[in-house]
Amino acid sequence: MDEATGRVLVVDDEAKYRRLIKTNLAMAGYDVEEAADGHAALTLIYQREPDMVLLDLRLPDMDGFHLCERIRKLSAVPIMVLTALDSEQDTIQALDMGADDYLSKPFSPGEMLARIRALLRRTRDLTQADDAASGDIRLIKDTRELEGPNGRVRLTPTEWRLGQELVSHAGKVLTHEHLLARVWGTEYQTEHEYLRVYIRRLRSYIEPDPHHPVYLVSHAGVGYALYPKPHGHNES
C-alpha cells in the first residue's frame, strides 16, 4: 500500500455524508466500502479487512462508542471517529474505546485526507519496525504484541508506535511534545489528551497496578519514561 491507496470503510447512517466522503477518498486513490449501521460495519470488517475505518458515532442500531469497542475486540484496524459532537469528554471516550483519531463535523476534505494519510502512515511503518526489548518489557514485531509482567497483548498500530518509542528510549524522560510528534505527527503536539489516554492503555497492559505505575512513570509537567524494572510509585 503506498501513501495514497488503501481500503477505507466509511460507517455513517447519512447517505449524503457517505457520498461526500467516498467522492473525496476515491479522487485521492482510495478504495471505499460503505456501511449505514454498526452490524453492516462489523460484517464488512470481517469480510473485506479494510485498512482503516471512518466511524460516525451516531448510528441507528448501536451506540458508536460501543461499536468502536466491538471493532477493537475484533480487529486492530485503525479507527478514526467522525462526529458532530465536539466535547473533550467525547474525545476521551472515543479514544478510550479504541479509536486512534478524532475528527469533528463539519470538516474539510483536505483535513480529512491529511489525517487519513497520517494514520495509515503509522500502520505502514510497522512493516519497517523491529523487535524491541528493555528489561521486563518486550515488543514482538511478527505478532505485533507487547509482552510484559501481565502477559502478552496485541497492540494497535498507534499503541505499537508509542510503545516502540518508549522502549527504544527506556530509562529516559520523553517530553509530551516529543511523543506526540513521533507517534501522531507534528500537527498533534498540543493534543495532550491523546497521549494521556494511550499512556493509560499501555499501563493497563504492563502495570501490576495501573493506578500506581512502576514501569511507565509520569514526570510532572515534562513527560513520561518507561523503566526496564519497577521504578517506585507514581500517581499520574
Secondary structure, DSSP 8 states (H G I E B T S, - for coil): --TT--EEEEE-S-HHHHHHHHHHHHHTT-EEEEESSHHHHHHHHHHH--SEEEEESB-SSSBHHHHHHHHHHH----EEEEES---HHHHHHHHHTT-SEEEESS--HHHHHHHHHHHHHHHHHGGG---EEETTEEEETTTTEEEETTEEEE--HHHHHHHHHHHHTTTS-EEHHHHHHHHT-GGGTT-HHHHHHHHHHHHHHH-SSTTS-SSEEEETTTEEEE-SS-------
